Amino acid sequence: VAGSGKAELKAVASGEYAALGAHSLELWVITEAGPVSIGVLPTSGSGTMPMPVGVSGDQLTLAISLEPVGGSPTGKPTGPVLTSGPAIKAV
């Protein structure tokens, strides 16, 4: 939200997600303490996801894992990491 001082990510779905079956894609930020969930990615449309409390910085690494429907039951990635890379800050 502009002007709120809170960091947010905008996730936009593109492509075909029918092959996910009984799985969800979960977005993670990689911290020194390990991965922290940002949330389950939308399979259509877009959504805004708040950054977890205490996570900040200009050089963040994000990762996406394949998880059971609704996300990881443990709070850490349980499925394979499908991709990872640096976050790009919008201006």
N, C-alpha and C positions, 0 to 999 in steps of 0.2 A: 504494500500500500504506500503510495507516494507520500512522503512527508512524515511517515509514522516512525521512521528510524529502525523498523524491523526488516530484516533481510528475508526476501521471499524468492522462490523459484517459480517460473512459469513452465509447465510441462504441456506439450502439445503432441497428441498422438498422430502418427502417420504410418501408413502401411497396413498390412493385414495381420490381425491378431486372432483369427479363428483357430490357428494351430496351437494356441496356448492351452486349450482344453481346461484341465483342472489346476491351472497355475495362474499366478499374477507376476507382473514385473515390479520389483521393489527398487526404489532409488535410495542410495546410501551416500553419505559424505564420509570420506576416510580421514580420521583424526589420528593424532599420536597415540591415543588410547585404543584405537581400533575403529571399525565401521559403526556409524550411527545412522539409524533409519530416518529418512526424510518422509517416506510414505510410499504407498502403492501408486504406480503410474496409471493414468487414465488409458483405457483402450480405445476411446473415441473422444473427439473434442479436445478440450483443454482444461486445465485446472491450475490454481495457484497453491503452492505448498510452502508453508513457513519453514525457515531453517530452524533446526533444533536449538534450544536454549544453550548458550555458551559456545556455539560454533560460529566463528567469524574468521575473516582473513581474506586477502586478495588472491591467494594461490591455493584454492581448494581443489581436491580431487574427488570426482563423483564416480560411482560404480552402479551398475544395474545387475541384479541377480534374479534368477528364476525361482519363485517361491510358491508354496501352496496358495490357493485362492485366499485372498485377504491379507497376505503377507506372512513373513516369518513368524512362526509360533514361539521362537526363542529370543527375539530381539537382536539376533545376529544372523548373517546370511546362512541359510541351510542348503540352498541349491547352488548350482554353478554360477559364477560371475560371468555374464555374457559380454560385458564391455566396461571399460573404465577410461577416464580421461579428465583433463582439467576443466573446471567450470569457467565460463566466460561471462564476465560482468557486463550487463547491459548498461548503456549510458542514457 
